[in-house]
Amino acid sequence: MIATDWIHVVAGLFIMASLALGIWVHRGWFFFTAFVGLNLFQFGFTGFCPMNAILLKLGVKPNR
């Protein structure tokens, strides 16, 4: 898998986990859901994603 594939996997995981934590643990976790959503929103305009930089440093193949 390439970096952009992993970005979608990680974003989906973060959103689902923070929604579950917000429902069953503390509603403050919904702020994390909003943070992920805002990051995806700004990525659409700027093309910069911090998760991409992290994944590249971890050795994930760059985008094609």
N, CA, C and O atoms as a MOPAC input file, in Angstrom:
PM7 MOZYME 1SCF
protein

 N      0.83900 1    -1.18700 1     0.00000 1
 C      0.00000 1     0.00000 1     0.00000 1
 C      0.88000 1     1.24400 1     0.00000 1
 O      1.97800 1     1.24700 1     0.55500 1
 N      0.37800 1     2.29600 1    -0.63100 1
 C      1.12600 1     3.54500 1    -0.66100 1
 C      0.58700 1     4.49000 1     0.40300 1
 O     -0.42600 1     4.21100 1     1.04400 1
 N      1.27300 1     5.60300 1     0.57900 1
 C      0.96100 1     6.52400 1     1.67200 1
 C     -0.48600 1     7.00600 1     1.64400 1
 O     -1.13100 1     7.05500 1     2.69100 1
 N     -1.01500 1     7.36300 1     0.46700 1
 C     -2.38400 1     7.87800 1     0.43600 1
 C     -3.39800 1     6.81300 1     0.84300 1
 O     -4.42400 1     7.13700 1     1.44100 1
 N     -3.12800 1     5.55700 1     0.53000 1
 C     -4.01900 1     4.48100 1     0.98000 1
 C     -4.02100 1     4.39700 1     2.50000 1
 O     -5.07700 1     4.26400 1     3.12100 1
 N     -2.84200 1     4.47300 1     3.09300 1
 C     -2.72900 1     4.40100 1     4.54500 1
 C     -3.35800 1     5.60500 1     5.22300 1
 O     -3.89600 1     5.48400 1     6.32300 1
 N     -3.29600 1     6.76800 1     4.57800 1
 C     -3.91100 1     7.96900 1     5.16200 1
 C     -5.40900 1     7.75200 1     5.31900 1
 O     -5.98400 1     8.11900 1     6.34400 1
 N     -6.04300 1     7.16200 1     4.31600 1
 C     -7.47400 1     6.89900 1     4.41100 1
 C     -7.78200 1     5.88000 1     5.50300 1
 O     -8.76700 1     6.02100 1     6.22700 1
 N     -6.95200 1     4.87000 1     5.61900 1
 C     -7.15400 1     3.85300 1     6.65300 1
 C     -7.01200 1     4.47100 1     8.04000 1
 O     -7.85500 1     4.24600 1     8.90800 1
 N     -5.95700 1     5.24400 1     8.25100 1
 C     -5.70500 1     5.85200 1     9.55800 1
 C     -6.80000 1     6.86600 1     9.89800 1
 O     -7.28500 1     6.88600 1    11.03000 1
 N     -7.19300 1     7.70100 1     8.94900 1
 C     -8.24300 1     8.69000 1     9.20500 1
 C     -9.55300 1     7.99200 1     9.57400 1
 O    -10.22300 1     8.39800 1    10.52400 1
 N     -9.91500 1     6.95900 1     8.83900 1
 C    -11.13500 1     6.22300 1     9.16200 1
 C    -11.07700 1     5.57500 1    10.53000 1
 O    -12.05600 1     5.59700 1    11.27600 1
 N     -9.92600 1     4.99500 1    10.86500 1
 C     -9.74200 1     4.38200 1    12.17300 1
 C     -9.86400 1     5.41700 1    13.28700 1
 O    -10.55100 1     5.18300 1    14.28200 1
 N     -9.19600 1     6.56500 1    13.12200 1
 C     -9.25700 1     7.62600 1    14.12500 1
 C    -10.68200 1     8.12700 1    14.31700 1
 O    -11.11300 1     8.35700 1    15.44700 1
 N    -11.41400 1     8.29900 1    13.22700 1
 C    -12.77800 1     8.80900 1    13.32900 1
 C    -13.67600 1     7.79700 1    14.03400 1
 O    -14.42900 1     8.16100 1    14.93700 1
 N    -13.60300 1     6.54600 1    13.63500 1
 C    -14.45700 1     5.53200 1    14.25800 1
 C    -14.10300 1     5.32900 1    15.73900 1
 O    -14.99100 1     5.18900 1    16.58100 1
 N    -12.81600 1     5.31400 1    16.04500 1
 C    -12.40300 1     5.13400 1    17.44200 1
 C    -12.82200 1     6.32500 1    18.30900 1
 O    -13.29600 1     6.14000 1    19.43000 1
 N    -12.64900 1     7.54200 1    17.79500 1
 C    -13.00800 1     8.70700 1    18.59900 1
 C    -14.51800 1     8.83300 1    18.75200 1
 O    -14.98800 1     9.32100 1    19.78000 1
 N    -15.29200 1     8.40500 1    17.75500 1
 C    -16.75300 1     8.38700 1    17.91100 1
 C    -17.16700 1     7.39500 1    18.99600 1
 O    -18.01200 1     7.70300 1    19.83600 1
 N    -16.56900 1     6.20900 1    18.97500 1
 C    -16.88400 1     5.20800 1    20.00200 1
 C    -16.48700 1     5.70900 1    21.38800 1
 O    -17.24700 1     5.55900 1    22.34500 1
 N    -15.30000 1     6.30400 1    21.49800 1
 C    -14.86400 1     6.84200 1    22.79300 1
 C    -15.75700 1     7.98700 1    23.24700 1
 O    -16.02400 1     8.13900 1    24.43900 1
 N    -16.21700 1     8.79100 1    22.29500 1
 C    -17.10700 1     9.88900 1    22.63500 1
 C    -18.45600 1     9.42000 1    23.14400 1
 O    -19.06400 1    10.07100 1    23.99300 1
 N    -18.92400 1     8.29900 1    22.63200 1
 C    -20.21400 1     7.76200 1    23.06600 1
 C    -20.08700 1     7.04300 1    24.40200 1
 O    -20.91700 1     7.23500 1    25.29100 1
 N    -19.04700 1     6.21000 1    24.55200 1
 C    -18.96800 1     5.34100 1    25.72000 1
 C    -18.03600 1     5.80400 1    26.83600 1
 O    -18.15000 1     5.31300 1    27.96000 1
 N    -17.11600 1     6.73400 1    26.56500 1
 C    -16.16700 1     7.13700 1    27.60200 1
 C    -16.42000 1     8.57400 1    28.03900 1
 O    -16.80900 1     8.81900 1    29.18100 1
 N    -16.20100 1     9.52000 1    27.13600 1
 C    -16.38900 1    10.93700 1    27.47100 1
 C    -16.62600 1    11.71000 1    26.18800 1
 O    -15.94600 1    11.48800 1    25.18600 1
 N    -17.58100 1    12.60800 1    26.22100 1
 C    -17.93100 1    13.31800 1    24.99000 1
 C    -16.84400 1    14.27100 1    24.50700 1
 O    -16.94100 1    14.79000 1    23.39500 1
 N    -15.83100 1    14.51000 1    25.29800 1
 C    -14.69700 1    15.32300 1    24.87600 1
 C    -13.93700 1    14.71400 1    23.69900 1
 O    -13.24000 1    15.42100 1    22.97100 1
 N    -14.07300 1    13.40600 1    23.51600 1
 C    -13.41600 1    12.73300 1    22.39100 1
 C    -13.95500 1    13.18900 1    21.05400 1
 O    -13.30100 1    12.99400 1    20.02900 1
 N    -15.13800 1    13.79400 1    21.03900 1
 C    -15.69200 1    14.30100 1    19.77900 1
 C    -14.83200 1    15.43300 1    19.20300 1
 O    -14.86900 1    15.69000 1    18.00000 1
 N    -14.06400 1    16.10300 1    20.05700 1
 C    -13.14700 1    17.13100 1    19.55700 1
 C    -12.05900 1    16.51300 1    18.68700 1
 O    -11.60700 1    17.13100 1    17.72400 1
 N    -11.63900 1    15.29700 1    19.02200 1
 C    -10.65400 1    14.60400 1    18.20000 1
 C    -11.24900 1    14.25900 1    16.83500 1
 O    -10.57600 1    14.35300 1    15.80900 1
 N    -12.52900 1    13.85600 1    16.84000 1
 C    -13.21900 1    13.59700 1    15.58000 1
 C    -13.23600 1    14.85500 1    14.72000 1
 O    -12.97400 1    14.80200 1    13.51800 1
 N    -13.54800 1    15.98800 1    15.34900 1
 C    -13.57500 1    17.26000 1    14.62400 1
 C    -12.18600 1    17.62800 1    14.10900 1
 O    -12.06200 1    18.15800 1    13.00500 1
 N    -11.14100 1    17.35600 1    14.88700 1
 C     -9.77100 1    17.65500 1    14.46600 1
 C     -9.40300 1    16.86500 1    13.21300 1
 O     -8.80900 1    17.41100 1    12.28300 1
 N     -9.75200 1    15.58800 1    13.18800 1
 C     -9.45600 1    14.76000 1    12.01700 1
 C    -10.21700 1    15.28300 1    10.80800 1
 O     -9.66100 1    15.37700 1     9.71400 1
 N    -11.48400 1    15.62200 1    11.00300 1
 C    -12.29100 1    16.16100 1     9.91100 1
 C    -11.74100 1    17.47200 1     9.37700 1
 O    -11.69700 1    17.68000 1     8.16500 1
 N    -11.32200 1    18.35900 1    10.27300 1
 C    -10.74200 1    19.63200 1     9.84100 1
 C     -9.42700 1    19.42400 1     9.09900 1
 O     -9.12900 1    20.14200 1     8.14500 1
 N     -8.64100 1    18.44400 1     9.53300 1
 C     -7.39100 1    18.14800 1     8.85500 1
 C     -7.66000 1    17.64600 1     7.44000 1
 O     -6.96800 1    18.04000 1     6.50100 1
 N     -8.65900 1    16.78000 1     7.27900 1
 C     -9.02800 1    16.30900 1     5.94100 1
 C     -9.52700 1    17.46600 1     5.08100 1
 O     -9.24100 1    17.52200 1     3.88500 1
 N    -10.27000 1    18.38600 1     5.68600 1
 C    -10.79300 1    19.55600 1     4.97600 1
 C     -9.65600 1    20.44300 1     4.47000 1
 O     -9.65100 1    20.84400 1     3.30600 1
 N     -8.69200 1    20.75100 1     5.34400 1
 C     -7.58000 1    21.61100 1     4.91900 1
 C     -6.69500 1    20.90500 1     3.91000 1
 O     -6.10900 1    21.56100 1     3.04900 1
 N     -6.58100 1    19.57900 1     3.99000 1
 C     -5.80800 1    18.82900 1     3.01400 1
 C     -6.40000 1    18.99400 1     1.61400 1
 O     -5.66400 1    19.04600 1     0.62900 1
 N     -7.71600 1    19.07600 1     1.52800 1
 C     -8.36400 1    19.26200 1     0.24100 1
 C     -7.97700 1    20.56700 1    -0.43200 1
 O     -7.96900 1    20.65500 1    -1.66000 1
 N     -7.65700 1    21.57500 1     0.35800 1
 C     -7.28600 1    22.87800 1    -0.18900 1
 C     -5.78000 1    23.06700 1    -0.35100 1
 O     -5.33100 1    23.67900 1    -1.32000 1
 N     -5.00500 1    22.54800 1     0.58800 1
 C     -3.56500 1    22.81800 1     0.57800 1
 C     -2.74200 1    21.66600 1     0.01500 1
 O     -1.64000 1    21.89000 1    -0.48600 1
 N     -3.25000 1    20.44200 1     0.08600 1
 C     -2.48700 1    19.28100 1    -0.35700 1
 C     -1.45400 1    18.82800 1     0.65900 1
 O     -0.68400 1    17.90900 1     0.38200 1
 N     -1.41900 1    19.45800 1     1.83900 1
 C     -0.47300 1    19.08000 1     2.88900 1
 C     -1.18900 1    18.24700 1     3.94300 1
 O     -2.24700 1    18.63500 1     4.43900 1
 N     -0.60800 1    17.10300 1     4.28000 1
 C     -1.16900 1    16.23100 1     5.30700 1
 C     -0.04300 1    15.80100 1     6.25000 1
 O      0.89600 1    15.13100 1     5.82000 1
 N     -0.12500 1    16.17500 1     7.52400 1
 C      0.91000 1    15.76800 1     8.47200 1
 C      1.06400 1    14.24700 1     8.57400 1
 O      2.17000 1    13.74800 1     8.78100 1
 N     -0.03300 1    13.52000 1     8.43000 1
 C      0.04700 1    12.05700 1     8.50400 1
 C      0.89700 1    11.49100 1     7.37100 1
 O      1.56400 1    10.47200 1     7.54500 1
 N      0.87700 1    12.14200 1     6.22200 1
 C      1.70700 1    11.70000 1     5.09600 1
 C      3.19100 1    11.78300 1     5.46600 1
 O      3.95900 1    10.86300 1     5.18200 1
 N      3.58500 1    12.88100 1     6.09600 1
 C      4.98500 1    13.03000 1     6.51700 1
 C      5.36700 1    11.96200 1     7.54200 1
 O      6.47300 1    11.42400 1     7.50000 1
 N      4.45500 1    11.66100 1     8.45600 1
 C      4.72600 1    10.63600 1     9.47400 1
 C      4.87500 1     9.26600 1     8.81900 1
 O      5.79600 1     8.51300 1     9.13700 1
 N      3.96600 1     8.95100 1     7.90700 1
 C      4.02500 1     7.64300 1     7.24500 1
 C      5.28500 1     7.49200 1     6.40500 1
 O      5.87600 1     6.41300 1     6.37100 1
 N      5.70100 1     8.54900 1     5.73100 1
 C      6.93100 1     8.47300 1     4.92700 1
 C      8.14000 1     8.21600 1     5.81100 1
 O      9.03700 1     7.46300 1     5.43200 1
 N      8.17300 1     8.84000 1     6.99700 1
 C      9.28100 1     8.61300 1     7.92100 1
 C      9.27000 1     7.19300 1     8.49400 1
 O     10.30900 1     6.67100 1     8.89700 1
 N      8.08800 1     6.57600 1     8.52600 1
 C      7.97300 1     5.20400 1     8.99700 1
 C      8.30500 1     4.18200 1     7.92000 1
 O      8.31600 1     2.97800 1     8.17800 1
 N      8.57800 1     4.67100 1     6.70000 1
 C      9.01200 1     3.76900 1     5.63500 1
 C      7.92900 1     3.33600 1     4.67200 1
 O      8.14400 1     2.41800 1     3.88100 1
 N      6.75800 1     3.97800 1     4.71700 1
 C      5.69100 1     3.64800 1     3.77900 1
 C      6.08200 1     4.21000 1     2.41000 1
 O      6.65900 1     5.29400 1     2.32600 1
 N      5.76900 1     3.47400 1     1.34000 1
 C      6.11000 1     3.92300 1    -0.00400 1
 C      5.43100 1     5.25300 1    -0.31400 1
 O      4.27100 1     5.45300 1     0.04500 1
 N      6.14800 1     6.17000 1    -0.98400 1
 C      5.52600 1     7.43800 1    -1.36000 1
 C      4.46300 1     7.25100 1    -2.42500 1
 O      4.35000 1     6.19200 1    -3.04300 1
 N      3.68100 1     8.31500 1    -2.62600 1
 C      2.63300 1     8.28500 1    -3.65100 1
 C      3.22200 1     8.06500 1    -5.01500 1
 O      4.38000 1     8.40900 1    -5.25100 1
 N      2.45400 1     7.49900 1    -5.92100 1
 C      2.90200 1     7.19800 1    -7.27200 1
 C      3.06300 1     8.42400 1    -8.08300 1
 O      3.43700 1     8.34600 1    -9.25300 1

